[in-house]
Amino acid sequence: MSTKTPKKVADTATQQGVLKRGQLTLIGIAGAGSDRRVLFRTSTGHIVTAEPGKPSRVGTIVGIADDRVVLRRSGRDVTLTLPN
């Protein structure tokens, strides 16, 4: 088994400019049904995992779709969409 990452995978995973710096970014949605988890990158570059209904460092997830998340932050609902 090789540990070298295939070029196509590496190129896709390292596209420049896809994730904007300095802002909260949705980078992944995993799981199904009530067992879904969401992955964010914060404005400072930290990665945060969150689950619906539980407060986290970035807010509370109040809704999840296939490509977007509704996050309650400071009493306001914010919709974040996965990057293309």
N, C-alpha and C positions, 0 to 999 in steps of 0.2 A: 504494500500500500504506500502510495506517495503522499508526502505532506505538502507538496507544492500546489499552490492554488492555480487552477486553470486561468489563462489570460482573460477569457471572456468574463469569468466570475469576478476577477480582480478589477477589471475595467468597469463593470457594472457597479460594484461596491464602492468604487472610489471616484465617482463622477464629481467633478468640481462644480460648486455653486448650487447644488441641489438643496442642501440644508442651509438656510440663512443663519448667519451668526447673529448673536445678540437678541434672539427672540426664542420663545418657547415653540418647539416643533414636535409634531406627532411623527414618530418614526416607525411605529409598528402596532399592529393589533393581532392578538393571538387567542386561541381557545374558541369555545363555542358555548352558546346559551349563557347560563348564569356563571360559567367558569371563564369568562373572558378577562384578559389582561391587556394593558396598554403600555407602550413604551414611548417615553418622551425624552427629548434632549432639551435641557434648560438653556436659558440665555447665557449662562456661564459655562456651558458645555458638559454639565453633569447629566448622566443618564438616570431616569427615574421610572420605575415600574409602578403602575397603579391599577386598582380594580374598582369596578362600579360601586358607588355608595359609600366608599371608605375615604376619609380625608387623607390627602397626601401632600407632599411638598409643593405640588403644582396646583392643587385644588381638589375638588370632588367630581368624579365622572358621574354625570347624570344621564348620559345616553351614548350608545355605541352603534354605529352602522358599519357596513363593510369597509368603507374608505374614510370615515370621519368619526369624530368624538365630540360630544358636547361636555364642556368642563365648566363647573361653577367656580368662579374665582372672585373673591371679594364681593359676593352678592350678585354678580353678573354672570350670565351664561355666555360662554365663548365657544364657537365651533372651530375646531382644527381639522384640516384635511390632510391625508397622506400626500407626500410629495409625489409628483409624476415620475 
